[in-house]
Amino acid sequence: MIYAETANGLKIKAGDASNQQSFRCPGCKSPVFLKQGQLKIAHFSHYQQSDCRQFSEGETATHLLGKEVIYEWLVNQGLSVELEAWLPKLQQRPDLLVTTVEGNQIAIEYQCSPISYGDLLKRTSGYEENGYQVIWICGPNYQLKKRLKNSHYLFLRHHKRRFHFLYFDSQSRHLYVYDHVHYNQHNHLVAVCYRYSLNSLSWQVFKELYQTGSRRTCSDQQDKKRYYLSDYKRMALLRQQGEENKAFLEQLYCNRHSLADLPNCLFYLPTKTLCLQESAYIWKYHVLCEFEKKGSITLSDWTIILETLTVFQMPFISKEVLEQPFQTFMADLVALGYCAGVAENVWQQKKRFF
């Protein structure tokens, strides 16, 4: 931590302290000591026997520097900001606490280390239930590469049918915004990456990037022609290992269906869905079976089907976003003449699927 208390209760910054003084943690009040080295900026640490929960995570050089850099940037924006503000009611200490001119308080967390879904949800709920807004800024360990990890899903955000994700590199002082995160026709994860110097951004623009992704318009360069999994790759599913595929093949057998007889629309590419662990042809097959059984289908039916699927843990993604894959599939079925919309979120079957 960058701030501690002196023996008489005054707040002091590590860069202004000396080893001739004694210090304590503002949260747990246990003794802390000053560390001044070459690899990390000056900071305070608990002694090994301490069980302080406010600083249970070891702070890396990246995290310490990031808090300092973001703090300086916010101060230069003319904002009222406190570094490592102790919130006794919550028993939490955000990395930074911004108070706007309207009186709103925004907790900013620079998350460099791994965090569980439960802890993220608990800390976010703690802030919001007590009137604080919260902004989570990921560190460079969260850089997006060839695939989405569970850690990325935790911080994935969505705006106007597009997923986005951002992280901040405290060394280079650049904010990276990955906009339009999706799978392409080759089942590859792709995104448009924008890099911004933090000092070039205003507070207002930063908030817009956080909430909506890049303000630029992404041109959709995907081929408008629909492609689907080839017959060869489809039949290869018969030899594919894994519990998910095994359960799918067993369901086909029980329903007296064969891979060769399934409609092509089940295998439109990509066969991956960003929010769901199951392959797209599996959840689409569930939809068609329900449709065939009843002769119609509704959005409520999709909600029930969704409960049988594995949704990635995404605390910042609304339930409405999870409706989009289903709505897109329904639009495909309407275009192919399989069904027609007869009311809002209600579709009637026109011809058989199998």
N, C-alpha and C positions, 0 to 999 in steps of 0.2 A: 504494500500500500504506500501511497505517496504522502499521505498526511497521518499524523499521530497527535496525541495530546501530551503536553508537558506535565510535570508534576503538579502545577497549579491549574491545570485544566484548559490551558490555552492551546488552540490548534496551531500546528507547525508543519511546514512543508519540509520534506527530507532534504531538498537542496539547500535549505537555509539552516539546517540543524548541524550540531557537532557531537562527537562522541563523548564530550564532557558532560552532556546532559542525560537525564533519564526520561524515558517515554513510555506511554501506555496506549493500548488500542482504544479508540473512541467507542467501540462497540462492546467488547467483553471486558474492558478495563484491565486486562492482564498486561504485564510488561512486554515491550517490544524493543528491538535493537535496530540501530541504523546500519545500513549496508551501502557502502560507496565503492564501486569498482569500475573496471574498464568496460565490461560487457553490458551491464544494465545501468540505467539512470539511477540516481540515488533513491532509495526506498527503505521502508521499514518492514521488518519481518518478525513473526512470533517466534518464541523459543520452541524447541522441538516438542516439549511436553504440553504445549498449549492445545486446548480443544476448541478454540474459537471457531464458530461455525460461519461467521461473516466472511472469513478469509480462509475457507477450507481448501480452496484451489490454489496450487502454487502459481504465482504470477510469473509469466515468462517475460523476457526482455521486450518481445513484440507487444505484449499486452500493456506493460508499463509505459512504453513509448507511445503506443496508440492513444491511451487515455490522455497523456500530456499533449499530444498533437491535436486531438479533437477538442480538448479544452481550450487551447490557444486559438484555434480557428473559431470556436463559438464566442470567445471573448472579443475577438476582432470583428465579429458580426454585430457587436453591441448588445449581446444578450446577457441576461443575468444567469450565471452558471456556477454551480458548486461542484468541485471535484470530490468524489468519495463521500457524498452526503449521507450521514447516518439517519435512518428513518426508524426510530424506536418502536413505533406501533407495528410496523411490518417486520421488524428485526431483519431488515435488509439494507444493503448499502449499494445503490447503483453506482456505476463508474462515474457518471455525470448526472446532474440534476439541473435541468433548464427551467427557468420561470419566465414565461412570456409576459408581454406588457398587458395582456388580458387577464393575467393571473393564473393561467394554466400551467401545470407542472408536468414536465416530460422527463421520465427516467430514460437514460441512454446506457445500454450495456454493450461493451465491446467484447464479443464472445470469441475468444481464441482457442479455448480448450473444448474438448467434447462435453456435451451436456445431454442428459437423458430427456426423453419426451415428458416424463412425469415432472422432472425438475423445471423444465422450461414452462410447462403449463402452470405449475404451482407459482412460480415467480411472476409470470405474466398476469395471472389471475389476482395475485396479491397486490400488484400495482393497480390494476384496473378497478378492483373492488374498493380501493381506498382513494379513488379519484385521480390517479396518476395515469397519464398516457405513457406508453413504453415503446422505444425504438431499439431493436436488436440489430447491431452491426456485426457481421461476421468478420473474423480475421483471415489472414492469408492461408491458414490451414484448410479453409473451406473453399479454396479455389476450385471452380468447376472445370472438369476435364472431360473424359470420354463417356462417363456415366454418372448418373445421379446416385449418390449414396444416401443411406438413411439420414445422415447428418445434414445433407442438402434439403431433403424433403421437409425437415423441421422448420426451415426458414424460407421455404418457397412461398411466393406471394402471387396473386392473380389480379389482373385488371383487364376488363373488356376483352375477354376470351383469350388473353395471353398470359402465360406464366413468366415471372421474372425473379431474379435472384441477384443479390449484390454482396460484395465483400470489400473491405478496406485494407490496404497494405500500408502499415504505419511507416515502414522504411522508405518507400518511394513516395508516400503521401498521395497515393492515387486511389480513387474509388472506382471499382469495376462493376458495371451493371450488365448482367446477362439478360437480355430481353428476348421475347418470343422463343422461350425454351420449349422444344417439342421434338418428337421423333419424325424423321423424314421417311420417304418411300423405301429407303434401304434399311429401315429400323435403326438408324444411327441417331444418337442424341445430338441435336444442333441448337445453336443459339446465336444471336447477334450480340457481340461484346462491345461495350462502349467504355472507354477509359476517361476519367475526369480527374484533373488535379484538384485536390480538396480545396486549396486556396482560391481556385477560380470559381467555386460554387458559392452561391448565397444560401442562407438557411432555408429560404422558401423553395429554391430549386432542389436542394437536397431532399426536403420532405416530399416533393413531387416525385423525384426519382425513387424514393423508398416506397411510396404508396402505389405508383403507377408504372414503374419501369422507365425506360428512356422516353423522352417526349418526342423523339423522332418517329416518323412513320416507317414501319418495316414493310418493304415490298415483298409480297409473297411470290418467290421465284420457283415454287414447286410446280412441276408439270401438272396441269389441270386434268390430264387424263388419269383415270383410276387404274391402278395396277393391283394385281392380287397374287397371292402365293402360287407358284407354279404347281402343276399336278405332281411333278417329281418330289418337290419339297413337302407337298401335302401328304403324300404316301409315306415319306420318310418319318412322319410323326408316329407311324406304327412301330418304329424301332427306337424311338426316342425314350430315354430314361426319365425318371422323375415322377414324384407322386402326383403333381398337377396333371401331367399328360396321361398318366395311368388312369386317373379318375375320369378324365374326359373320354378316353377310349372305352372304359367300362360303361359310361352313360350312353355312348353311342350304341354299344352292344345291347344294353337293356331296352333301348328304344327301337331296336332293329333298324338302325341307320348305319350307313357306311360312309367313310371319308369321301369316296368317289361320288356319292349321291348328294353331298351337301352343296348348297348354292354358293356361287363364287363370292357373293356379298359378305359371307362370313370371313373370307380370307383377304379382304381388301388390305393393302399395305398403307401404313405400318400395322403390324400385328401386335404392337405394344401400345398400351394406354398409359399415359403419364401418371395417373393417380392410382392405378390398379396393378397389383402384382400379377394377376392372371393374364395370360395372352388374350388378345381381343377376340379371337375366334371362339374362345371358351365362354366368355360372358355373353357374346352375341348368340351363341347356341342356346344358352339358357333363355334368352329373350324370345327366340323363335319357338322354342318348345312351349313356353307359356302362351305365346301368341296363338300357336296352333291348337292348343288345348281349349282356349276360351273363344277363339275367333275374333278377339279384340285385345287391346292392351292399353294400359294407362301409365301415367307417370308414377302413380302409387305402386303399381306392379314392379316398376324398376326399383323403387325404394326397398321393396321386399327382397328382390334379387340381389341388390347391393349388399344386404346384410349377410349373404352367403359368400361374398367375395372378400378378398384381402385388400383393404384400402391402406395405402401408406399413411403413416402418422404425419399429418400436416395441420398443425394447430391454427395456421393463419389462412386456411382455405375453407370457404363456406360450403355448406351442403348443396347450394345451388350450382356450384362449379362441378360437383360430381354428377349433375344431371346432364351436362353437356355431351359426354360420349354417347349417352342414350339418345339424346335429341338428334345428334348427327346421324346415328344409325337409322333412326326413324325417317329422317329426310332421304337417306339412301333407299330405304325400302319403298317409300312413296314414289321416288323417281323411277324405280324399277318396276312399278306397277303392282307390287305385292300387297299394298294396303293404301288406305286413304284416311286423312284426318277428318273426323266427323264432329269433333268438338275440341275445345282447348285441352291439349295433352291427352286426347283420346283418339285411338286409331282402330279402324275396322279392317279386317283381313279381306282381300279381294281374290287372291289365289293361293294355292298351297305352296309351302316352302320345300317340302320333302316329297 
